Amino acid sequence: MSFLIGADPELFLVHNQKFISSIGLIGGSKEMPLPIGEGCSIQEDNVAVEFNIPPCQNAEAFQKSIEYTLKHLEDKIKDFELKFSPVASAVFDSDQLDNPMAQQFGCEPDFNAWSGRRNPRPKADNKSLRSAGGHVHVGAPELNKRDLIKAMDLFLGVPSIKLDPDTKRRELYGKAGCYRPKSYGVEYRTLSNFWIWDKKLIDWVYHQTSKAVQFVKDGHKLSDEDGDLIQSCINTNNLDLYQQLTEKYQGAF
């Protein structure tokens, strides 16, 4: 099947185990991302670094774009004696949060594919908690957007609870069915950035997305009962429900 895949992951910077804000270090913004070649760009997003890759037609191009951007950023942050942190959630010291940009959350609304409603703005008990997403963009405009996101929850969101060690990010972002509709298709916002650090997981994201696209193209629909199981599994990191869904949808994960 034909579809395009892109991503706009976020990541954190550290210096001697202290999380460091990206503000004023990386350049670029939501309104004006900074181009770095090969169709890729970077930007400051709250205290995190965000990068954008171009729409890719296959797994190889998807892999190369992510590796290219990470290498560019790695070279850039060496000047500041910084490194990447692979975590998907982090508590920042107050001195890293005193810029107004560090208090901006959810600049654009996103939605819940299961309920059809707009998601509330993120709000955590710990005001210093920040999270890093690994959003996946899918170019398949002919497909029903909500059906595709539900399928992505099955093929990506459910198995991610076994692959992603982070459990704090969902206090802010990443609930089941979280997406933004796009003219070209969808932006799936449930995954954290756990997958961008490993070539096998980057490949896994591509092929699981391909399975979700094919699932919808073949006319499959998830029942309300399975939808409830999928949402509970993702939102509560429920391994028992993961096992139940694995047994029902053999080969999905």
C-alpha positions in Angstrom: 0.0 0.0 0.0 1.2 3.6 -0.6 1.4 6.1 2.2 3.9 8.7 3.4 5.3 8.8 6.9 7.0 11.6 8.8 7.7 12.5 12.4 8.4 15.5 14.7 10.0 14.0 17.8 11.1 16.0 20.9 14.1 15.4 23.1 15.8 16.8 26.2 19.3 18.1 26.7 21.5 17.4 29.8 24.8 18.7 31.3 26.3 16.6 34.1 22.9 15.0 34.7 21.1 18.4 35.0 18.3 18.9 32.4 19.0 22.1 30.4 16.4 24.2 28.5 16.9 24.4 24.8 15.7 28.0 24.8 18.2 30.3 23.1 20.5 27.4 22.2 19.0 25.6 19.2 17.1 28.2 17.2 13.9 27.8 15.2 10.3 28.0 16.5 6.9 26.5 15.7 6.3 29.4 13.4 9.7 29.4 11.7 11.6 26.0 12.1 15.3 26.2 11.2 16.1 24.2 8.1 19.2 22.0 8.3 19.2 20.3 4.9 17.7 17.1 3.5 14.2 18.5 4.1 14.7 18.4 7.9 14.4 21.2 10.4 14.9 21.9 14.1 13.2 24.2 16.6 12.9 25.0 20.3 9.6 23.7 21.8 9.1 24.7 25.4 12.3 23.5 27.0 12.7 20.6 24.6 14.3 20.3 21.2 12.0 19.3 18.4 13.0 18.1 15.0 11.0 17.6 11.8 11.7 15.3 8.9 10.2 15.3 5.4 7.4 12.9 4.3 9.1 9.5 3.5 8.0 6.9 1.1 9.8 3.9 2.7 11.4 2.6 5.8 15.0 3.4 4.6 14.2 7.1 4.0 12.4 7.3 7.3 15.5 5.8 9.1 18.0 8.0 7.3 16.1 11.3 8.0 15.9 10.6 11.7 19.6 9.6 11.9 20.6 12.7 9.8 18.8 15.1 12.1 20.0 13.5 15.4 23.6 13.7 14.1 23.2 17.3 13.2 21.8 18.1 16.6 24.5 16.1 18.3 27.2 18.1 16.6 25.4 21.4 17.4 25.0 20.7 21.2 28.7 19.7 21.6 29.5 23.4 21.4 27.5 23.8 24.7 29.0 20.7 26.3 25.5 19.1 26.2 24.3 15.6 25.5 20.9 14.0 24.7 18.8 12.4 27.4 16.8 9.5 26.1 14.0 9.9 28.7 10.5 10.9 27.7 9.7 12.9 30.9 11.8 15.0 33.2 11.6 17.4 36.1 13.5 20.6 35.4 15.1 22.9 38.0 13.4 26.2 38.4 16.3 28.1 36.8 15.6 26.4 33.5 11.9 27.3 33.6 12.0 31.1 34.1 11.5 31.9 30.5 7.9 32.5 29.3 8.4 30.0 26.5 9.0 27.3 29.1 5.4 27.8 30.3 3.7 27.3 26.9 1.8 24.1 26.5 -0.5 22.7 23.8 -0.2 25.6 21.4 -2.6 23.8 19.0 -5.6 21.7 20.1 -5.5 17.9 19.6 -8.4 15.4 19.7 -9.4 12.0 21.0 -10.2 9.7 18.1 -12.3 7.5 20.3 -14.6 10.2 21.7 -14.4 12.6 18.8 -13.9 15.4 21.4 -11.1 17.9 21.8 -8.6 17.0 24.5 -8.2 19.3 27.5 -5.0 21.4 27.8 -2.2 19.4 29.6 -1.9 20.0 33.3 0.4 18.1 35.7 0.5 18.1 39.5 4.2 18.8 39.3 4.6 22.2 37.4 8.2 21.4 36.7 7.4 18.2 34.8 8.1 18.3 31.0 7.6 15.5 28.4 9.0 14.5 25.0 6.8 13.1 22.3 7.6 11.0 19.3 4.7 12.0 17.1 4.2 10.1 13.8 2.7 11.8 10.7 0.8 9.7 8.1 0.0 10.8 4.6 -3.0 8.9 3.6 -5.8 11.4 3.0 -8.2 8.9 1.5 -8.5 7.1 4.8 -10.9 8.0 7.6 -8.8 9.9 10.1 -10.4 8.6 13.3 -10.4 5.0 12.1 -6.7 5.3 11.2 -5.8 6.7 14.7 -7.7 3.9 16.4 -5.8 1.3 14.3 -2.5 3.1 15.2 -3.5 2.7 18.9 -3.8 -1.0 18.3 -0.6 -1.5 16.3 1.6 1.1 18.0 0.1 2.4 21.2 -0.7 -0.9 22.8 2.7 -2.6 22.2 4.4 0.7 23.2 3.6 0.0 26.9 6.0 -2.9 26.7 8.6 -1.0 24.8 8.5 2.4 26.5 9.9 2.5 30.1 8.3 5.9 30.8 5.0 6.1 32.7 5.0 9.8 33.7 4.6 11.5 30.3 0.9 10.6 30.2 0.2 13.0 33.0 0.7 15.6 30.3 0.4 14.0 26.8 0.0 10.7 25.0 -3.4 9.3 26.0 -5.0 6.8 23.7 -6.4 8.1 20.5 -4.6 11.4 20.7 -4.2 13.0 17.3 -4.4 16.1 15.1 -6.2 16.0 11.8 -4.1 17.2 8.8 -4.9 17.9 5.2 -2.6 15.1 4.2 -3.8 12.6 6.8 -3.1 12.5 10.6 -0.6 13.3 13.3 -0.5 10.4 15.8 0.5 11.9 19.2 0.3 9.0 21.6 3.9 7.7 21.4 6.7 9.2 23.4 10.2 9.6 21.9 11.3 6.1 23.1 11.7 4.8 19.6 14.0 7.4 18.0 17.1 6.1 19.8 17.1 2.6 18.3 17.3 1.6 14.6 15.2 -1.4 15.2 12.5 0.6 16.9 12.5 3.2 14.1 11.9 0.4 11.6 9.2 -1.0 14.0 7.3 2.3 13.9 7.4 2.3 10.1 6.1 -1.2 9.7 3.5 -1.0 12.5 2.2 2.2 10.9 2.1 0.3 7.6 0.0 -2.4 9.3 -2.4 0.2 10.7 -2.8 1.8 7.2 -3.5 -1.6 5.6 -5.9 -2.6 8.4 -8.1 0.5 7.6 -7.7 0.1 3.9 -9.0 -3.5 4.2 -12.1 -2.2 5.8 -11.5 -3.5 9.3 -13.3 -1.8 12.2 -12.5 -2.1 15.9 -15.5 -2.9 18.1 -16.5 -0.6 21.0 -15.5 -3.4 23.4 -12.0 -3.7 21.9 -11.8 0.1 21.8 -12.4 0.3 25.6 -9.7 -2.4 26.1 -7.2 -0.5 23.9 -7.8 2.8 25.7 -7.5 1.3 29.2 -4.4 -0.6 28.2 -2.6 2.5 26.9 -3.9 5.0 29.5 -3.0 2.8 32.5 -0.1 0.8 31.1 -2.1 -2.3 31.8 0.0 -5.4 30.9 -2.9 -7.8 31.5 -4.9 -6.0 28.8 -1.8 -6.0 26.6 -1.7 -9.7 26.9 -5.4 -10.1 26.2 -5.2 -7.9 23.1 -2.0 -9.8 21.9 -3.9 -13.1 22.1 -6.8 -11.7 20.1 -4.9 -9.9 17.5 -2.1 -12.3 16.8 0.6 -10.9 14.5 -0.5 -7.3 15.2 2.4 -6.6 17.4 
